[in-house]
């Protein structure tokens, strides 16, 4: 496994009018210096270069830049100073040991509108300094943007410098909307949390006080650009002519985007407030007989697409959930009411048993680390086709390890956004653009999925997730340089994830210290009509050993945290639903029977006399997992089969063998054959509404014959041949849920 080296890096983060940018980093010898800033203002910022930020701020509005400099080791002094400022900016230098913080305030006067100014700051320590340049483009206050006599308007795009949004407003069914205030908002395409370029724009939303809101989709926008005599380029987003309804209040998202709770009345009537000016009403009843759901507690969750409200998920206590998208919207006296009409629900949970289904579960270490892995792009596509080809799903649940992100092609961390590499995989799986927003797990409910706070330590964790995927975990620390945990759980529709969680291990050594290794959790509902028909799925990747170094002690500590995490994720499950635990544990199972069959050791060795010494790690792992009722599916179904999932590059094979006659051509290290990958299963308690029955487990590929044609990929100017998709073999478990 390759090494990962930290380098200078920068990133942009924007949320609710606060733009986070930086850091810049410099170093001298063993000294590392980081310099970052936080702009608190009504404007917005974009990153243009390593230490260059361009911000748009309105005239007459005070802004504050909060600066932080950190030096490592912390015993070194560090200071922050201003190199150049404007006449209307105020700054006080600051210094300290290890960390220094300073503040710059500014108030652009009205006459500064449509002008550009530069602020330059410097953080310095012994033998090193970093400059941070902030370009302020002062724009006119929003109140100045009005339509002209013909309804025409031109408004700057706050997110993008030198970009203007133009068009014309009319009253629907009437003439131009002249001399009227106009507000525009750029909506990012699905899967984007912010807008950094024209390609990120999914739609433009236009509104005016006293009138409605119109959304112009990307396909109706015209993108233009022009250059003046000095070479300055200005871009235009033209929305064309847009009509707004008279007397309608512009739509604003509810104050509470997550779930809200209420209770039905005596006749099943429902009335729940989302915020002081938004209410949802309707009537709930049972399907068939039409019996009202009287006095029932209800959970209501708004559903959004591209920032627009499209419906609600309704979950009456004791009944399966129902999504309602056909709703009537009424606006009166600046109050909006969403009327759901009559909504019926299936039989109460518990009156109908769980449906019997057969499940295929795949666990695979995908060797997606790009530092030195061979033919990554080609193998990535092969793995994607392996789990789903065309529209056909090959598996019901897929658990992947080492599908890392934040890794550049050279294995450098901190360069690429962490949600760039899992996107193609998840898009391939769900057949649509996924939501790649990072969300910190903190015991909340988001988009109808409950995020369970099950941390076994003080570290936080971020994940990306949807109804059919959860991925991560990523570190939550500010200015962290580690890649994410490389874990993914994919669930085949119509099965869906109804709860999720994640955590990071407290410790990691060697290369593992650069990764946010930990575990993922997904609660998977198997019966769409019964939310009590679910199983618990966990995916993990433990600390690896390195040449000449054993980290068994760290793995034992990680197992302790994993056990606590599993307990907390399932603490609310009083019925004892089934549990599936998958992953690369980097712990070798015992080698029973004729363990050397089909394998040829390194040249000059004797397999009988050189059998490796086996540690007691597996016994420690199995003993702890058995306490939770988890059993090693391989030993249950194929007890005397060694089932190696990895062999070193110095080992050869003979048929029949999953590696054919080539050996492990994707391995980067030598080593003894080992079963490192596992699927542990708890079948469920007797009183559980659903249990798992083990049917079969095999490796992927299970075996290869001389007539089987290997994969052939181009890598570094040479061809790589392999019978497997990774340096690890996958595990495929078949079970029956009944």
Buried (B, 14 or more C-beta within 10 A) or exposed (E): BBEBEBBBBBBBBBEEEBBBBBBBBBBEEEBBBBBBBBBBBBBBBBBBEBBBBBBBBBBBBEBEBBBBBBBBEEEBEBBBBBEEBBEBBEBEEBBBEBEBEBBBBBBBEEEBBEBEBEBBBBBBBEEBBBBBBBBBBBBBEBEEBEBEEEBBBBBBBBBBBBBBBBBBBBBBEEEBBBEBBBBBBBBBBBBBBBBBEBEBBBBBBBBBEBBBBBBBEBEEBEEEEEEEEEEEEEBBBBBEEBBBEEEBBBBEBBEBBEBBEBBBBEEBBBEBBBBEBBBBBBBBBBEEEEEBBBEBEBBBBBBBEBBBBEBBBBBBBBBBBBEBEEBEEEBEEEEBBBEBEEBBBBBBBEEBEBBEBEBBBBBBBBBBBBBEBBBBEBBBEBBBEBBBEEEEBBBBBBBBBBBBBBBBEEBBBBBBBBBEBBBEBBBBBBEEBBBBBBBBBBEBEBBBBBBBBBBBBEBBBBBBBBBBBBBBBBBBEEBBBBBBBBBBBBBBEEBBBBBBBBBBBBBBBBBBEBBBBBBBBBBBBBBBBBBBBBBBBBBBBBBBBBEEEEBBEBBBBBBEBBBBBBEBBBEEBEEBBBBBBBBBBBBBBBBEEEBBEBBBBBEEEEBEEEEEEBEEBBEBBBEBBEEBBBBBBBBEBBEEBBBBBBBBBBBBBEBBBBBBBBBBBBBBBEBBBBBBBBBBBBBBBEEBBBBBBBBEBBBBBEBBEEEEEBBEBEBEEEEBEBBBBBBBBBBBBBBEBB
